[in-house]
């Protein structure tokens, strides 16, 4: 059974989708300075943003899942930072191809009427 994930980290930069478990794990360690076995999930995308790979540690092994959209593309954050975290709800919107960034917009701190 697929493990439940509390936190999903999106790796912002596109990757070569031929990368497997070892290559993606090494990228998490070298680029992000994190352990791929910390209980989080790590998502990677291709350049066209119509495919993603998800790396998940379940306590006994590593899952590598892949998803492809037949139409449209995944909405990914801009390249301001190397990684971005998502809530479970945001993740569900992202994998369906919906713009998850527009669903939970925080109110402006200095807005007045």
N, C-alpha and C positions, 0 to 999 in steps of 0.2 A: 504494500500500500504506500502511496505517495505521502511523505511526511508533511505535517502542518508547519507552516513557516510564519514566524512572528514578524520578521523584518526582511525586506528585499532590498538589496543594494544594486543599483543600476550602474554599470560601468559605462561611462558616457561615450568614450571613443569607440568607433567601429572596430570589429575584429574580422579576421579571416575565419569563415565558418567551418573550415576544415579542422580547426583546433579541437582537440579532445579534452578529456578530463585532466590529464597531466599538464597540457599547455595552458588551459584556463586556470588551473590551480596555481601554477607558477606565476601567471599574470596577476592573480589576486595577491600573492605573497610579495612579489617584486614591485608592482605598481602601487598597490593600496597599502602595503605593509600590514595586511590582515591575514589571519589563518582561514583557509577555505573550510576548515572543520570546526568553526566556532558556533554552528547552529543557525547561521543566517543563510539566506539564499543569495546568489549572485547572478545577475542577468546581463547578458551580452547581446549586441545586435550587429547585423551586417550593415554595409554602406547604404543599401537601398531601403533599409529599415522595414523590410517585409518579413524578416526572419529574426528569431531570437533563440538564444540558448540559456538554460537555467542550470546552475550547478548548486546542488543541495547535499549537505552531509546529514545523514539520519541517525548517527550514533554508531552504526556498524559498517557503513560504506557510503559511497558517493553516488548520487543520482545525476545524470546528465539528460536533460529534457530539451526538446527542440520544438518550436512552434513556427508555422508559416501562415501568413495572411494571404489569401488568394486575391483580395482586392484591398487597396489602400496600404497604409503603413502604420507602424507603431509610433506613437508620439513619445519622443525621447527628449530629455532635458538638453539645454544648450551646453556648450563645452566650457562653461565658466569654471567648473570643478571636475576632477577626474571621476567622482562618484556621487551618487544621489541616493537617498533612502526613500522608500515608499511604505505606506501603511498597507494592510491587507486589502482594504477597499480600493485604494488607488491602484494596486497591482491588478485587481480584477478588472478595472476599467481599462488599464493599459493593454492587457492581453486580448481584449476584445476590439482594440483599435480605436477606442474613444479617447478624446483629449482629456485625460485625467487631471491635467494642470488647471483646467478651467472649472472643475467641479467644486473645489474647496478653496476659494479665493479668500484670504484673510482680509478683514476690513482695514482700510488705511488708518494708520495710527494718528494722523493729524487732520483727519477729515472733519469739517464742521459745516453746518448748514448756514 
